Amino acid sequence: MLDFGTEPKSRISQVSSRVLTYAFRHTPVIVLGALLLLTVEAAVTEINGLEVLIPGQVGLASIGLVSGLALWLAIILLIAFIFSTADGDEELREMTVELVHAGIFYGVLSVLLVGAAWSAWTVYFTPISDLQPNIVYSFGFLLLVYLGGPLVYDGMRRTETLFTNLNKTDLLQTSADADSYENVFLPRFLDAFAIEVGNTPAVILVSILFVAQFVGIWLVSRGPFVLDAPTSLLIVTAIDIAIVVLAVQFVLLVRFLNELLSDNVQTLQYIPGHEDDAGGFRDFGRFATRVNSLLVLAGVYLVYRLHVQGSRDPLSPVTEAMISGWDPLIWATSYAVPVAVYGAVIAIWLYFSFWQIHQKMVRDKRREIQRERSSEGRSREDIETLQTYREAPEWPINDRLLVTVLSIDAISVILSLLSLA
């Protein structure tokens, strides 16, 4: 994932892999940098900035007090870091660094949350004609990236470990299966992410071409977040390219996952008494749950984007600023269609993840039960084995988590469809 194979072929692949991996690993830093760039742009242009988040009744004295407390907190933490490093107290130094990281992370998170809430509230209760360009309208998107980036990176590394070490687990029935996985399936799996056109990774070319259509729409309208600003256009374009690269690789991953579960090429072994209480498929269930969480997060943002950005877009039917007959179609393609497609994506994902794993577990369970039943003169151990298979789980996650996942998915799909009304 994002590594473009074990050994990227070209220099472009190597650099792209490192840049994308770094970006997802340090997403909060990237978002903080984007936030600072947008703030600077607001300061030097007519676009409004963070001042809208400060209540009118908050005086200079209160702002000065809060700033002073933040300043002295930073001073105290730096002094603690200096003395702990000088004394060789690694535990205190690490604690100080963690406190600084936590303060910055949750501080930026709070600003983004407040900004996203303010955007939704303002657009809902203010006439569209009275709304002014403001960088705060970008906070919903930045919040999505801020929360989703670390989740993507963690899931990416866990998934990579799952696939590369699968031959070392007991899910492969024989040593021949393990050797076949390591020498045939795994190299083919890794090489699929390293396919190049010329010297450029094919997934990057797909991503650039896909994002280019939205760049064209933004140039026709007023750009991302209706700011009509080059900084926001560059930031969103770069982030969208990275997101589409990840999406294409994810589709590849699902394709190989279903090959593993199909019993046609590689035979995974269902283990009824496995210690993970999921027949040995708990890691696959965790992978599916993480991806499902990201999809729900994306669905919430799509609904937010439809109302906060879509209603302010000059191409929107409610702005009375249409310049051609194509405007409603362009607007619908940009805002309404993604929300409608989201419901289909959730259904497809549930089928190709939880349902396919469930089907694999049920097939193997029934096969083993049938085998045990067909044996004559069963011993007590055979009867106990048969009972173990009958009581074995049929889903890669426990029932409570499964109900939670399905409920959240159903609610998110219903809300997304209702938002189109």
C-alpha positions as CSV (number, residue, x, y, z in Angstrom):
1,M,0.0,0.0,0.0
2,L,1.5,3.3,-1.2
3,D,4.9,1.6,-1.6
4,F,4.3,0.8,-5.3
5,G,5.8,-2.7,-4.8
6,T,8.7,-4.0,-2.7
7,E,11.2,-2.4,-5.1
8,P,9.8,0.6,-7.0
9,K,11.1,0.6,-10.6
10,S,11.7,4.2,-11.3
11,R,12.8,7.3,-9.5
12,I,9.4,8.8,-9.8
13,S,7.9,5.8,-8.1
14,Q,10.4,5.9,-5.3
15,V,9.8,9.6,-4.6
16,S,6.1,9.4,-4.9
17,S,6.0,6.4,-2.5
18,R,8.0,8.3,0.1
19,V,6.0,11.5,-0.2
20,L,2.6,9.8,0.0
21,T,3.7,7.6,2.9
22,Y,5.0,10.6,4.8
23,A,1.9,12.6,4.0
24,F,-0.5,10.0,5.5
25,R,1.8,9.3,8.4
26,H,2.1,13.0,9.3
27,T,-1.4,14.2,8.2
28,P,-2.0,16.4,11.2
29,V,1.2,18.3,10.3
30,I,0.1,18.7,6.7
31,V,-3.3,19.9,7.8
32,L,-1.8,22.4,10.2
33,G,0.4,23.7,7.4
34,A,-2.6,24.0,5.1
35,L,-4.5,25.8,7.9
36,L,-1.7,28.3,8.3
37,L,-1.5,28.9,4.5
38,L,-5.2,29.6,4.4
39,T,-5.0,32.0,7.3
40,V,-2.2,33.9,5.7
41,E,-4.2,34.1,2.5
42,A,-7.2,35.5,4.4
43,A,-4.9,38.1,6.0
44,V,-3.7,39.4,2.6
45,T,-6.9,39.2,0.6
46,E,-10.5,40.1,1.1
47,I,-11.4,36.6,2.2
48,N,-12.6,36.5,5.9
49,G,-10.6,34.5,8.4
50,L,-10.7,33.0,11.9
51,E,-12.0,36.2,13.5
52,V,-15.6,35.0,12.8
53,L,-15.1,32.2,15.4
54,I,-14.4,34.8,18.2
55,P,-17.7,35.9,19.8
56,G,-18.3,39.6,19.7
57,Q,-18.6,39.9,23.5
58,V,-15.1,38.5,24.0
59,G,-12.9,41.5,24.8
60,L,-9.2,42.1,24.2
61,A,-8.5,41.4,27.9
62,S,-9.9,37.9,27.7
63,I,-8.0,37.2,24.5
64,G,-4.8,38.5,26.1
65,L,-5.4,36.4,29.2
66,V,-5.8,33.2,27.1
67,S,-2.8,34.1,25.0
68,G,-0.7,34.7,28.1
69,L,-1.7,31.4,29.6
70,A,-0.9,29.5,26.4
71,L,2.5,31.3,26.2
72,W,3.5,30.4,29.8
73,L,2.3,26.8,29.3
74,A,4.7,26.6,26.3
75,I,7.5,28.1,28.3
76,I,7.0,25.7,31.2
77,L,6.9,22.7,28.9
78,L,10.1,23.8,27.1
79,I,11.9,24.3,30.5
80,A,10.8,20.9,31.6
81,F,12.0,19.4,28.3
82,I,15.4,21.1,28.7
83,F,16.0,20.0,32.3
84,S,14.8,16.5,31.7
85,T,17.1,16.1,28.7
86,A,20.0,17.6,30.6
87,D,19.4,15.2,33.6
88,G,19.0,12.2,31.3
89,D,15.4,11.6,32.5
90,E,14.0,9.9,29.5
91,E,10.6,9.2,31.0
92,L,10.0,12.9,31.9
93,R,11.3,14.1,28.5
94,E,9.0,11.7,26.7
95,M,6.1,12.7,28.8
96,T,6.8,16.4,28.0
97,V,7.0,15.7,24.3
98,E,3.8,13.7,24.4
99,L,2.0,16.6,26.3
100,V,3.2,19.1,23.6
101,H,2.0,16.8,20.8
102,A,-1.3,16.2,22.5
103,G,-1.8,19.9,23.1
104,I,-1.1,20.8,19.5
105,F,-3.2,17.9,18.1
106,Y,-6.3,18.6,20.2
107,G,-5.9,22.3,19.9
108,V,-6.0,22.1,16.1
109,L,-8.8,19.5,16.3
110,S,-10.9,21.9,18.5
111,V,-10.4,24.8,16.0
112,L,-11.5,22.6,13.1
113,L,-14.5,21.2,15.0
114,V,-15.7,24.7,15.9
115,G,-15.1,26.0,12.4
116,A,-17.0,23.1,10.8
117,A,-19.9,23.6,13.2
118,W,-19.9,27.3,12.6
119,S,-20.0,26.7,8.8
120,A,-23.0,24.4,9.0
121,W,-24.9,26.8,11.4
122,T,-24.1,29.9,9.3
123,V,-25.1,28.4,6.0
124,Y,-28.4,27.0,7.4
125,F,-29.6,30.2,9.2
126,T,-28.2,32.9,6.9
127,P,-29.5,33.8,3.4
128,I,-27.2,32.6,0.7
129,S,-26.9,36.1,-0.7
130,D,-25.5,37.4,2.6
131,L,-22.7,34.8,2.9
132,Q,-19.2,36.0,2.4
133,P,-16.1,34.0,1.4
134,N,-14.4,32.6,4.4
135,I,-11.6,30.1,4.9
136,V,-13.6,28.5,7.8
137,Y,-15.8,26.9,5.1
138,S,-12.8,24.6,4.4
139,F,-12.7,23.3,7.9
140,G,-15.0,20.4,7.3
141,F,-12.7,19.1,4.6
142,L,-9.6,19.7,6.7
143,L,-11.3,17.9,9.6
144,L,-12.0,14.9,7.5
145,V,-8.4,14.7,6.4
146,Y,-7.1,15.5,9.9
147,L,-9.0,12.5,11.4
148,G,-8.9,10.2,8.4
149,G,-5.2,10.5,7.6
150,P,-3.9,8.8,10.8
151,L,-6.6,6.1,10.6
152,V,-5.6,5.4,6.9
153,Y,-1.9,5.2,7.8
154,D,-2.6,2.8,10.7
155,G,-4.9,0.7,8.7
156,M,-2.5,0.7,5.7
157,R,0.4,-0.6,7.8
158,R,-1.8,-3.2,9.6
159,T,-3.1,-4.4,6.3
160,E,0.4,-4.7,4.8
161,T,1.5,-6.7,7.8
162,L,-1.6,-8.9,7.5
163,F,-0.9,-9.8,3.8
164,T,2.8,-10.1,4.0
165,N,2.8,-12.4,7.1
166,L,-0.2,-14.5,6.1
167,N,2.0,-17.4,5.1
168,K,3.4,-17.5,8.7
169,T,-0.1,-18.0,10.2
170,D,-2.1,-21.2,10.5
171,L,-4.7,-20.0,8.0
172,L,-2.9,-21.8,5.2
173,Q,-3.6,-25.5,5.5
174,T,-0.3,-27.0,4.3
175,S,3.3,-26.0,3.9
176,A,2.8,-26.2,0.1
177,D,0.0,-23.7,0.5
178,A,2.3,-21.4,2.5
179,D,5.0,-21.7,-0.1
180,S,2.6,-21.0,-2.9
181,Y,1.3,-17.9,-1.1
182,E,4.8,-16.6,-0.5
183,N,6.3,-17.3,-3.9
184,V,3.3,-16.9,-6.2
185,F,0.4,-14.9,-4.7
186,L,2.3,-12.4,-2.6
187,P,4.7,-11.3,-5.3
188,R,1.8,-10.9,-7.7
189,F,-0.1,-8.9,-5.0
190,L,2.9,-6.6,-4.5
191,D,3.7,-6.2,-8.2
192,A,0.1,-5.0,-8.8
193,F,0.8,-1.9,-6.8
194,A,4.0,-1.3,-8.8
195,I,2.6,-1.2,-12.4
196,E,4.0,1.7,-14.3
197,V,3.2,3.6,-17.5
198,G,6.5,4.8,-18.8
199,N,8.3,5.7,-15.5
200,T,5.2,6.8,-13.6
201,P,3.0,4.7,-11.4
202,A,-0.2,3.9,-13.1
203,V,-2.3,4.7,-10.0
204,I,-0.9,8.2,-9.9
205,L,-1.8,8.8,-13.6
206,V,-5.3,7.5,-12.9
207,S,-5.5,9.9,-9.9
208,I,-4.3,12.9,-11.8
209,L,-6.8,12.3,-14.7
210,F,-9.6,11.7,-12.2
211,V,-9.0,14.9,-10.2
212,A,-8.4,16.9,-13.4
213,Q,-12.2,16.9,-14.1
214,F,-12.9,18.5,-10.8
215,V,-10.2,21.0,-11.3
216,G,-12.0,22.0,-14.5
217,I,-15.2,22.4,-12.6
218,W,-13.5,24.5,-9.9
219,L,-12.0,26.8,-12.6
220,V,-15.4,27.3,-14.2
221,S,-17.0,28.1,-10.8
222,R,-15.2,29.7,-7.8
223,G,-12.9,26.9,-6.7
224,P,-13.0,24.7,-3.7
225,F,-15.1,26.0,-0.8
226,V,-16.2,28.8,-3.1
227,L,-13.2,30.9,-2.1
228,D,-11.9,31.7,-5.6
229,A,-8.4,31.5,-4.2
230,P,-5.3,29.7,-5.7
231,T,-4.1,28.5,-2.3
232,S,-7.3,26.5,-1.6
233,L,-7.2,25.1,-5.2
234,L,-3.7,23.9,-4.9
235,I,-4.2,22.4,-1.4
236,V,-7.4,20.5,-2.3
237,T,-6.0,19.3,-5.6
238,A,-2.9,17.8,-3.9
239,I,-4.9,16.2,-1.2
240,D,-7.5,14.8,-3.6
241,I,-4.7,13.2,-5.7
242,A,-3.4,11.4,-2.7
243,I,-6.9,10.3,-1.7
244,V,-7.6,8.9,-5.2
245,V,-4.3,7.1,-5.2
246,L,-5.3,5.4,-2.0
247,A,-8.8,4.6,-3.4
248,V,-7.3,2.9,-6.5
249,Q,-4.9,0.9,-4.3
250,F,-7.8,0.0,-2.1
251,V,-9.8,-1.4,-5.0
252,L,-6.8,-3.5,-5.9
253,L,-6.6,-4.7,-2.3
254,V,-10.3,-5.8,-2.3
255,R,-9.7,-7.6,-5.6
256,F,-6.9,-9.8,-4.1
257,L,-8.8,-10.2,-0.8
258,N,-11.8,-11.7,-2.7
259,E,-9.3,-14.0,-4.5
260,L,-8.1,-15.3,-1.1
261,L,-11.7,-15.9,0.0
262,S,-12.8,-17.6,-3.2
263,D,-11.1,-21.1,-2.7
264,N,-10.1,-21.1,-6.3
265,V,-6.4,-20.1,-6.1
266,Q,-5.4,-19.9,-2.4
267,T,-7.1,-22.0,0.2
268,L,-7.4,-20.4,3.6
269,Q,-8.2,-22.7,6.5
270,Y,-11.2,-22.1,8.7
271,I,-10.3,-23.0,12.3
272,P,-13.4,-23.4,14.5
273,G,-11.6,-23.4,17.8
274,H,-9.2,-20.6,17.0
275,E,-8.2,-18.4,20.0
276,D,-9.5,-15.3,18.2
277,D,-13.1,-16.5,18.4
278,A,-13.5,-15.8,14.7
279,G,-12.2,-19.0,13.1
280,G,-8.8,-17.3,12.5
281,F,-10.4,-14.5,10.5
282,R,-10.4,-11.8,13.2
283,D,-7.7,-9.7,11.5
284,F,-9.7,-9.7,8.3
285,G,-12.7,-8.6,10.4
286,R,-10.7,-5.8,12.0
287,F,-9.5,-4.6,8.5
288,A,-13.1,-4.5,7.3
289,T,-14.3,-2.6,10.4
290,R,-11.5,0.0,10.0
291,V,-12.4,0.6,6.3
292,N,-16.1,0.8,7.2
293,S,-15.3,3.5,9.8
294,L,-13.5,5.5,7.2
295,L,-16.4,5.2,4.7
296,V,-18.9,6.4,7.3
297,L,-16.6,9.4,8.1
298,A,-16.5,10.1,4.3
299,G,-20.3,9.9,4.1
300,V,-20.8,12.4,6.9
301,Y,-18.5,14.8,5.0
302,L,-20.3,14.4,1.7
303,V,-23.5,15.4,3.3
304,Y,-21.8,18.3,5.0
305,R,-20.2,19.3,1.7
306,L,-23.5,19.1,-0.1
307,H,-25.1,21.7,2.2
308,V,-22.2,23.9,3.3
309,Q,-20.4,24.2,0.0
310,G,-23.0,23.1,-2.5
311,S,-25.6,25.6,-1.5
312,R,-23.0,28.5,-1.8
313,D,-21.7,27.4,-5.1
314,P,-22.5,29.9,-8.0
315,L,-23.6,26.9,-10.0
316,S,-26.2,25.9,-7.4
317,P,-29.9,26.2,-8.5
318,V,-30.5,28.3,-5.4
319,T,-27.9,31.0,-6.0
320,E,-29.5,32.4,-9.2
321,A,-26.1,32.8,-10.7
322,M,-26.2,30.2,-13.4
323,I,-24.3,31.1,-16.6
324,S,-25.3,28.3,-18.8
325,G,-27.8,25.4,-19.2
326,W,-25.0,23.0,-18.1
327,D,-24.7,24.5,-14.6
328,P,-27.3,22.3,-12.9
329,L,-25.7,19.2,-14.3
330,I,-22.2,20.3,-13.3
331,W,-23.5,21.1,-9.8
332,A,-25.3,17.8,-9.4
333,T,-22.2,15.9,-10.6
334,S,-20.1,17.7,-8.0
335,Y,-22.3,17.5,-5.0
336,A,-25.5,15.4,-5.3
337,V,-24.1,12.4,-7.3
338,P,-21.3,11.6,-4.8
339,V,-23.9,11.5,-1.9
340,A,-26.1,9.2,-3.9
341,V,-23.2,7.0,-4.9
342,Y,-22.1,6.7,-1.3
343,G,-25.1,4.5,-0.5
344,A,-24.1,2.1,-3.3
345,V,-20.4,2.1,-2.2
346,I,-21.4,1.1,1.4
347,A,-23.6,-1.8,0.1
348,I,-20.8,-3.0,-2.2
349,W,-18.2,-2.8,0.6
350,L,-20.4,-4.8,3.0
351,Y,-20.8,-7.4,0.3
352,F,-17.1,-7.7,-0.6
353,S,-15.9,-7.6,3.0
354,F,-18.1,-8.9,5.8
355,W,-20.4,-10.9,3.6
356,Q,-17.7,-12.6,1.6
357,I,-15.7,-13.5,4.7
358,H,-18.9,-14.8,6.3
359,Q,-19.6,-16.9,3.2
360,K,-16.1,-18.4,3.4
361,M,-16.5,-19.3,7.0
362,V,-19.9,-20.8,6.5
363,R,-18.7,-22.9,3.5
364,D,-15.8,-24.3,5.4
365,K,-17.8,-24.9,8.5
366,R,-20.5,-26.9,6.6
367,R,-17.8,-28.8,4.7
368,E,-16.1,-29.9,7.9
369,I,-19.4,-30.8,9.6
370,Q,-20.4,-32.9,6.5
371,R,-17.0,-34.7,6.7
372,E,-17.4,-35.5,10.3
373,R,-20.9,-36.8,9.8
374,S,-19.9,-39.1,7.0
375,S,-17.3,-41.0,9.1
376,E,-18.5,-44.3,10.5
377,G,-18.0,-45.4,14.0
378,R,-17.3,-42.0,15.4
379,S,-15.4,-41.9,18.6
380,R,-16.0,-39.6,21.5
381,E,-13.4,-37.2,20.1
382,D,-15.1,-37.1,16.8
383,I,-18.4,-36.2,18.4
384,E,-16.7,-33.4,20.4
385,T,-15.1,-32.1,17.2
386,L,-18.5,-32.1,15.5
387,Q,-20.0,-30.2,18.4
388,T,-17.1,-27.7,18.2
389,Y,-17.8,-27.0,14.5
390,R,-21.5,-26.6,15.2
391,E,-20.8,-23.9,17.8
392,A,-18.1,-22.2,15.8
393,P,-18.6,-18.5,14.8
394,E,-19.7,-17.6,11.3
395,W,-18.7,-13.9,11.2
396,P,-15.2,-12.3,11.6
397,I,-16.4,-10.0,14.3
398,N,-18.6,-10.6,17.3
399,D,-22.4,-10.2,17.1
400,R,-22.5,-6.9,19.0
401,L,-19.9,-5.2,16.8
402,L,-21.6,-6.6,13.7
403,V,-25.0,-5.1,14.7
404,T,-23.2,-1.8,15.5
405,V,-21.5,-1.7,12.1
406,L,-24.7,-2.5,10.2
407,S,-26.7,0.0,12.2
408,I,-24.2,2.8,11.6
409,D,-24.1,2.0,7.9
410,A,-27.9,2.0,7.6
411,I,-28.2,5.3,9.5
412,S,-25.4,7.0,7.4
413,V,-27.0,5.8,4.1
414,I,-30.5,6.9,5.1
415,L,-29.2,10.3,6.2
416,S,-27.2,10.8,3.1
417,L,-30.3,10.0,0.9
418,L,-32.5,12.2,3.0
419,S,-30.1,15.1,2.5
420,L,-30.8,14.9,-1.3
421,A,-34.5,15.7,-0.7
